[in-house]
Each structure stands twice: as C-alpha cells, then as structure tokens.
Amino acid sequence: MKYSKSELYSIALDSEVQHLNNTVLEKLQTIVSEIPENIHAICFENRIDQFEDPVDFLVCYYCSSHNLDSVSSYINQKTPNKYALRINDFINNRKQSPAYKLVNLIWFSFDYEEGRYSTVPTFCVSTQHCHFSDFSLLSSFIINTSEFLAPEFLNKTKELLPSLECTRINHFSFTFGRKAFRAKFVFKLETLRLPSLLKDLDWKGNLYLLEQLLNTIVQVSDEIQVGLSYSTELSEKIEIELPWITSLDENYLQDSFLSSLRKITEKELSTNLTPWLNLKVQTGYYIKITLTSASEFNIKSYLYSSPYKKRK
C-alpha cells in the first residue's frame, strides 16, 4: 500500500515529534497542496537544541518521466524567476541528455527564514549512481550542471572537486531558498579523515572545535556525511551528519554519547525522537551537527518518511 502525499504528511505530523504552531502549519499545508503528488519521501528538518516551532520541509522525487513533467509544471508556476528557470533547465536536460539519466533522485528543501517559507526552494541533485564511481565522469557531470545552476561559482566548483576524489559525493545542492545563494557538496568519508581533507581545501573554520566533535562521533560511527557550502569562497560553516536510525536497535543516542556531545556543544538535546519509528509508514531519522562560521554548534534532527506501508 502506498499513501498519498497528504496522507503521509498527516501521518508524519501525528508522530508526536512535531509541535508546530498554527501559522507554520498553514504555511506547510499550502506547500503540500501545491507540490506534485507522487513523492518518494518527505523529511522534516527541526532544531532540537532550541526546541523551535518552525521546521524546514524537504520533499524528494524519483526521476521518472511522469514525475519530471509534474516537477517541471510545478516549477513553471514560480517563473519569472532566474532560479526557477535554472531548475527547469536541469529538468529539461534530465529528460533529454544521456549524461543526466544517471540522476535518479532530486529533491526540494523549503527553508523557513524570516517568518516565511522560500518561494523557490533549495534544489538538490543526487549523484548516488554506480556509474558515478568513475570520478572523471562525476566531475564532468557536476561541472556541466553547475554551469547553468550556479555559474557564479563555477571556478570555485572546479577548484574544490579534485580534492573530493577521496570521498563519495552523494549529492550537491543550490540554496535558492535562502537570502545568501550558495552551492553545497555533500559527501561521505571516514570520520577521522576529515581534518586532513579540510587542510587540503584550505578551510578557514575552527579546526580545533571540529576535531573535538569528530573524536566524540567516532565512538559511534567511523563514517560521516559532510556538507560543505561555498560561493566564490569556501564557507567556514561545516555540517556533519550522523548515520540514519531506522530502528531502536540502531539508536546510538544513548546517555554516554549524549553526555559527550553536551560537553562539546554545550547544547541540551531532545531525545524524544523514537516515536517517529513507531509510525505505520517507512521512517527513520538522523542528526546533523553544524559548526557555524561563528564557531558555534547547531544541532538538527531530520525526520524522514516514505509513503509506503511499514513492513511487519
């Protein structure tokens, strides 16, 4: 059985994890009513260190011909807007160009900022195809795609890519939905290899604090997913994603680990995430810890749900 987007959205909100005020709920409902129907997954992004009401809302689509047509029609409603036009350029390339057929998933992030959700969402492109294990092919694709999605940052994209060959690039994104337009690489690598990579990239962030965090994370995971944003310069901000939790047996958010995180981040973490695993649809969640350019830590949970009935 597959639930509709509205049914899935309602199930997710009944998880007892989300505590949203009516204003946010009304704005989210507008987004849900407008986006294409045949979703692959939805995801709520929530700050768990400040217990804030607003959440960012992510929605993912599998790149079938029908879905691409629906996404294109949806984005066309946002024009005239230069970022919407760029997304549609990508969709058209995905339909026509053999090189783009390797992209199986795309998704949107509706970012909540200054009391509203973005009109044109952040756009994310998956590169998790086995053929992209050929780094020369992957690099060529990323550069080609960046030429029309983020031409302003093309030189920086080309500069960063060679150092990322030692990683597994899972996706890259373009923050059309924020005040500050940036591109971002998201990649996986061994937890303790990150500092040496950042030195190669001449990263200007707080390496001392980051290494403290990594030495704690390695207690529960020897691999992490990393988000590095950039414009014409590499951002000092860095995002560290911990592994997905899809069952209570996988839950590493235990007292000893949380205690170590609190000492480093000085954040009081909510652990009331497990109700999400009890829903009747396929679900999971993960934690993302961001070291900001101001050398502060922010912690978010990503609460994921697909429209399929949970297997018993």
N, C-alpha and C positions, 0 to 999 in steps of 0.2 A: 504494500500500500504506500502511496506517495501523497503527502499532504500538499495542499495549495500554499502559496506564499502567505496568504492571510492566516490560514490555519497554523502554519509553522510559526509565524510571528506571534500569534496569540499564545501558543504553547510556550514559546520562549519567555514571554512576559509573565507567565504563570509560574515561573521557576522559583520564585521567592528570592531570587538573587537581585533582580532589578527593583529599585524603589524610585520610580520616576514621578515627577510632578505632572500635573495635567497639561501644562504648557508644552513640556517636552514630548509627552505622549501624543498630543495633537499634531506636532510637527513631524514626529516619526510616522504617524499614521498617514499623513499626506505623502511622504516619501514612499511608503509601502504601497499605497494605492496607485502611484504613478509608474513605478519600476516594472519592467517586463515580468511576466508570470513565472516562467519555467526556470526557477532559480536552482542552482547547485548547492548553495549553502548560504546561511546568514550568520553574522557574527556581531556581537555587541562588545565594544571596547570601553572599559569602565575604569576610572581611577579608584583603586582600593586602598590608597593611603590617605585619601582625604574624604572619602565617602560622599562624593559629589553626586548630584542628581543627573546632570547631563551625561549622555553617552554618545560616542561615535558609533555609526551604524555601517556595517560592511555587508555587501551582497555579491555573490560570486556566480558566474555563468560559464557553463561548458560551451565551447565554441562550435556548436552545430550550425548549419546554415540557417535554420529557423531562428535560433537564439540570436545569431548575429544580425539578422534582419530586424528582430524586435529591439535589440540594443541600439541599432542604428536609428530606428524610428524614434526611440526614446531620446537619444542624444540630439536628434534634429530639432526637438522641441526647445532645446536650450540655445539655439542659434538665433541671431548672430552673436557669436562669442568665439574668440580665437582659439580658446582651449577646447571648446566643443567641436570645432572644425578639425582640430588636430586628432581628437579621439575618432572622429568619423573617418579621417584619412587612414588611421590604423585599421579600423574595421574593414574598410574597402580593400586594403592590402591583404588582410587576413582572408578575405573571400577570394582574392584573385591570384596572389603570388604564392608559388610553391614553397618559398623560403619561410613564409609566415604560417604555413599549415602545421608547423611543429608546435605552435602555441595552442594548447588545449583548454586553458582557462584564462579568463580575465575577470577582474572584479573592481567594484567601486567602493570607495570609502567616503561616507557623508560625514564630514568633520564639523563638530559643533564648536563654534567660535563666535564670541561677542553676541551671545543670545540668539543665534540662528544657525541653521544648517546650510552648508555650501550649496549654491545653485548648480554649478558644475563640479561633480565630485572628483576627488583624487582617483587617478586611474592606474591600475596595477596590471602587469603582464607577467604571466607565469612562464618560466623557462625550464620547467621540470619535465623535459622530454629526453629520452635516452640519447637521441642524436646530438643533443646539446652537450654531451660529454666531450665532444670534439670542441675544444676551446676556441680554435680558429673560426669554426662555424658560428659558435655562440657570440664571439666578439664582433664578427661581421654583422650578425643579426642585430645586436644591441646598438651598434654604431648606426646602422641603416635606419633603425626605428627611432633613434634619438635625433636623427637629422630633421624629422618633422614633428616629433613630440616635444623635444626640448633643444632646439637648435642653438639657443642662447648658451647652453652648457656643453656643447659638443666637444670643444677642445679639452675640457676637464674630464669628460667621459672617456675620451681616448687616452688621456694621461693616466687615469685610475685603473683601467682594465687590465693592463699587463700584470700588475701586482696581485690581481684577484684570481689568477690562474691556479693558485694553490688552494682555492676554496671551491665550493659548489654553489654557484649563483642560482638561487631558486626563483627569484623574481626581481623585477625592477619597477619602480613606480614614479608617478609625477603628481606632485601635490597641487593640482589645480584648485583644490578646495580650501586652501589656506591663504592668508594675506601674503605670506612670503612664498613665492613659487620656488620649489626645489625638485631635484631628482633624487632617487634613492636606490642603492643596491641593497638587496637582502640576500645573504649567503650563509652557508654553514661551514664550520671548520672545528677543529679540536679546540677545546676551551682555552688551554694554556698556550696555544699558538698565536692567539690574537695580538698580544703586545708586540711581537716581532713584526707582524704584518703592518700594524699601525705605524711602527717606526719606518718601515719601507715607504709608507704613504705620506710620511712627514705630518702625521696627525698632531694637531696642536692642543688636544684636550688634556684632561687631568689623568695622566697615565698611572700615577700613584693610587688614586682612588679606584680606578678601573681594575688594577691588579688586585687590590684588596677584595673587590667584588668577585673577580674570577676565581680567586683562591677559595672563596666560600662556595661558589657554584660548582666547582669541580668535585665537591663532596657528593653531589647528587647527579652530575652529568658530565661526561668527558667530551661532550659535543654541544655547541650552542649555535643558534641562528643570530646573525648580527645585521643590524640596519645602519648603513652609513649614508647620510644625506649630503648633498652638495649643490652649490650653484656654480658660480665661477671659481669658488674656493671650497675646500672640504670643510664641512661643519665640525665644530668641536663637540657637538652632541653625538652620542652613540647609543644605540638601542640593543639590548641583549635579551633574546627570547629563550626561555627555558623550554624543555620538552613538553609535548602535549600530554595531558592526563585524560584518559578516556574511561578509566575505571578506578574504583577505590584502591585496588591493589597497586596501581601505578602512582598513587598520590605521594609525592615527596615533600609536600608542605606539612612537615611534621615539626614538633616543638624544637628539636635541636637545630634544624635548618632555619626555621623562622627566627629563632633566637640569634643566630649568627647574622642573618640579614638585618635584623633590627639594630645590631651593634654598628654595622657599617652604614646603613642608610638613615638611621635614626627615624624610621617610619614605623608606625603601628599598623600591622597588616590585618585586614579582614580575612578570616579563613572560612567564611560562610559561603563557600563555592560548591560544596559537594551536592546540594540539591539539584544542581544542573545535571548531574549524572543519573538522576532518577526519572528524567522525563521519558515520555513514550516514543521519542524520536532519537535518531543517532546524534550524540552530543560529545563534547569534550571542551576542555579549557586549557589555557596556558598563561603563564605570567611573563610580562615584559618589563624589564627594569631599564630605565633611561637615565644615563648620566648626562645632564644638560651642559650647555656651554658655560653656565654659571657654577659648575661643579656641585650641582645638587642632584639628588636622586628622586625620580618619579617612578611609581610602580602602578602598572595597569594589569587588569585581567582581560583576556579575550575569551568570550564565551560563545562557542561555536555550535551550530546545529544544522543538520541536513534534513531535507523533507521526507526522509524515508523512515518507516516504522522500525523501531528498535528490534533487533533480533533477540530472541529469548535464549 
